[in-house]
Every structure is written in C-alpha cells, then in structure tokens.
Amino acid sequence: MPKIVLANGCFDILHIGHVRYLQEARKLGDKLVVGVTANAFVNKGPDRPLYDQDERLHVVGSLSCVDIAFICEGGGDALRRAKPHIFVKGREYKTMIEPEHEEYCRKHNIKIMFTDTEYVRPLARLARS
C-alpha cells in the first residue's frame, strides 16, 4: 500500500515557497495529495483569494511533484477525504496546527510532519516593489 502524504492550503499566489514545500512533502511518501482550499473558506483578508479555486487547483495539479489535487473546505475536510498516512505543513505552522486537526490525526494514526523550507511572503515582496 502506497504511503500517502497530504498537504493543503490556499495556494493563491503560487510562489517558490509553495513549490519547495510541495517538493519536500512529496519526498515523505509515495503519493502527494494536495487539498486546495475552496474560495468560500479562504481566510486571507479582503479581496482574497485573488485567483478562483479552479485556477488554483489547475496550477497546483500541474506541478510534477503533485499526484492528486482536489478542492476542499480546509485541513479537516482534506484529512477526512484523503485519509493520508502523513499530514504535512510548512515549518511556520509548527505552533499553529489546529487542535481538531491534531486530534483527528492522533485518532487515525496520521503522522504530522513539517517541511524545513523557507517561508516566503509574496504579497509583502510586491508591496515593497
């Protein structure tokens, strides 16, 4: 049985940080499944997401490291639907994993792991331009 790794997020402005995160996540198992947060559940501030969920899904799903990408309501929905062996987030989430996600993972023997890729703030970079 292949080891399934789940990553999830908004992926609104796909940037090098996202790509490195997904590439590192893929190395943790046999299949990388990515939940892309649906428009209605993106909590990034006003006028977000900038790109529609179908566009974000297409871009993420086009990456060679991604085996399957799907639209989800968020991490909990993605966990329930993907039934992974590993749930992976970027290192900036080490202290921000939602308690219900931790509980779900504990209850279903899903290992929570973090990539060690650099966190990138694309909008902050744009604002400085």
Disulfide bonds with the S-S distance in Angstrom:
none
